Amino acid sequence: MTIPGRIRPLVVAVALMAVLTGCANTTPGDADSDTPTAVVGLTYIPNIQFAPFYVADHEHFYTSDASVSLRHHGASEGLFTALASGEEDFVVAGGDEILQARTQGIDIVAVASYYASYPARVIVAQDSPIASVADLKGRTVGIPGKFGENWFALLIALQQAGLTQSDVTIAEIGYTQQAALTTGKVDAVIGFANSDLLSFQASGFPVTAIDPAVPLVSICLATTASYAASHPEVVSAVIAGMKQGMETSLTDEQTTLAIAGDYIPSFRGDTFDTAKIVLPATTALFSGVDGTVSPPLDPAQWTSMARAMESVGLIPDGTDEQAAYTNQYA
């Protein structure tokens, strides 16, 4: 999220008070002093979208091979800054962001799937004549900026529909999708199924969400190739713990919400009500077509993503996508 580009206006309400502690270790559990601590970066602020990691920590799902500490970046820190510097050992990020980062010289490799499906949506007012990506021609589309998963999804969706950037007006509106669409500043926005779409629904503004069906890999657990080679047992343990946390979050909402309260400041009232909406929308993204949580990554999906990203200039031609992921530890 990213869950970077993946934490949006509605979910900010889930963790508003956490801004004051955005870069802090949010793990309340006890670490084993005899085991090196693996730091997992969860981007920005404490949020229910990271519930599986909170559950795994609280329930001690990580084996004795891994003592895990959770860390939220803070809004002013780059997505991969702490990983590259060694301050974090793992990070949660989009497969597309990971692939692009590798082409920019960052030692990063995806080791497990977190979101099985891509959450980007083209969101329009319910009475809009826009019913498909092709209908965006001549329209104004709002995005936070020309970066991250909103941007990637828009570029590839336009190409799939036979359009180019010159066929639409792209408005960089920051994270003001709701205000921009409801006031008519833009005709459509690129948002996410488990955040922006929920914001519109909660506000009472009727919208239609169009799935652009882009061939992009969504959120993954990633580390550096060097860390994985030096600590293979830790990587496997973190993946296994994450998987158990995902399964619990998917099947036991009440326990998950109760545990999340230990990790998310001010988790009560409207904040808690919001989390109850965001949690099922997020866990719906975890499982594949068979309804199960499966950490291994799909090689064919990574190949399709790489070719799509090359075609719109997001990564250089001939990028070796196989170096950007591994199923060795999942």
Sequence and secondary structure as in RCSB ss.txt:
>XXXX:A:sequence
MTIPGRIRPLVVAVALMAVLTGCANTTPGDADSDTPTAVVGLTYIPNIQFAPFYVADHEHFYTSDASVSLRHHGA
SEGLFTALASGEEDFVVAGGDEILQARTQGIDIVAVASYYASYPARVIVAQDSPIASVADLKGRTVGIPGKFGEN
WFALLIALQQAGLTQSDVTIAEIGYTQQAALTTGKVDAVIGFANSDLLSFQASGFPVTAIDPAVPLVSICLATTA
SYAASHPEVVSAVIAGMKQGMETSLTDEQTTLAIAGDYIPSFRGDTFDTAKIVLPATTALFSGVDGTVSPPLDPA
QWTSMARAMESVGLIPDGTDEQAAYTNQYA
>XXXX:A:secstr
  TTTT  HHHHGGGGGGGGGTTSB   S   TTS EEEEE  SS  GGGHHHHHHHHTT S TT EEEEE   T
TS TTHHHHHTS SEEEEEHHHHHHHHHTT   EEEEES SS  EEEEEETT S  SGGGGTTSEEEES SSHHH
HHHHHHHHHHTT  GGGSEEEE  S HHHHHHTTS SEEEEETTTHHHHHHHHT  EEEE        EEEEE H
HHHHH HHHHHHHHHHHHHHHHHHHH HHHHHHHHTTTSTT SHHHHHHHHHHHHHHHTTTS TTSS   S  HH
HHHHHHHHHHHTTSS TT  GGGGB  S  
